[in-house]
Amino acid sequence: MSSVSIPPPKCLLKSLVVPYRHMFGPGPSNVPLRILEAGANPVIGHMHPEIFKIMSDIKSGIQYMFQTQNNMTLAVSGTGHSAMECAIFNAVEPGESVLTAVNGIWGERAAEMTERIGARVNTIVTPPGGFFTNAEIEQALSKHRPVLFFLAHGESSTGVLHPLEGIGQLCHKYNCLFLVDSVASCGGTPLYMDQLEIDILYTGSQKVLNAPPGTAPISFSERACQKILNRRTKPVSFFLDLNFFPSACRYHHTGPVTAFYSLRESLAVLVEEGLQNSWERHQEVAEYFHAGLESMGLKLFVKPKEARLPTVTTIVAPHGYDWKEITAYIMKTHNLEISGGLGPSVGLVLRVGLMGCNSSKANVDMVLAALKDALKHCHKSKV
């Protein structure tokens, strides 16, 4: 046998060094020490009874966070995109009509995913910063007769908190499932899955929950489960096939057990604070932040106050400045991450995320000081 021809990489002979940063972008958010320590517990088998107990605890925590009694409630192994694909791949078959509300990047992504599995994709579109009326949604439901309607509750690319009241009932009037993305909103603003007649709801671990990225809570109503159970074809993804998930005693894949430890701990933190207290804290901090921005002469991208996402704030990119220079300066000088726009909001906004433990008035003051410093020192064109 020939000798090893690829030498050992010298970079891996050095110790891993990761700096601490204030993670005030749209996600991931900072992870508290308590949750980091939970993830450092010993690895045990994903089929061990202790893991089944942890998964049961996670299910109860998600039911509380989503305000649902749905039995089909779990954490997907993967980020929010995995949950989005799990929802779409299970609920939609090739050739079926789907309606997607596009008011930012997540509606665009949902349309892309449904198109890839051969569905007939229909969209309603509004410019970044906008949202849809129930009349507009009903008109599209009546016209396209979809089996699924996708809507982002918290559109993190534009900072819009979309109203949900009455949409679930409209969907069911037209025999359509209601799918809601709450990755940027869940835990930080009121959300009642059962009350709002949402059929599929998902979120991510790395936003308000302050857990590391890699697990995605999701829940399916009985109506959604019946649609999935009566499919004519198998879902395109084996990994995300919901029909495998109910059986805890049957091997499907090796779950990320340490990520589940962290997720369980993050749900415990939310339970200890109380859901309503968390909602109120995020709203109070957001309003404090918005007032501070306006006192600096900065403009909020989302005009109606009731449509502003309390977890991710979008600021109109300051005139005459390069937004990339502002974010780079703040990172270098203040060790603090904020970001520019994403998808249709690129070049239009700065985005600041204050989620979970990061949602505090002290952190708002830190961001305001960093922005003020950046506007003083970054180049401003005279045009």
Buried (B, 14 or more C-beta within 10 A) or exposed (E): EEEEEEEEEEEEEEEEEEEEEBBBBBBBBBBBEBBBEBBEEEEBEBEEEEBEEBBEBBBBBBBBBBBBEBBBBBBBBBBBBBBBBBBBBBBBBEEBBBBBBBBBBBBBBBBEBBEEBBBBBBBBBBEBBBBBEBEEBBEBBEEBBBBBBBBBBBBBBBBBBBBBEEBBEBBBEBEBBBBBBBBBBBBBBBBEBBEBBBBBBBBBBBBBBBBBBBBBBBBBBEBBBEBBEEBEEEBBBEBBBBEBBEEEEEEBEEBBBBBBBBBBBBBBBBBEBEBEEBBBBBBBBBEBBBEBBEEEEBBBBBEEEEBBBBBBBBBBBBEEBBBEBBBEBBBEEBEBBBBBBBBBBBEBBBBBBBBBBBBBBEBBEBBBEBBEBBBEEBEBEEE
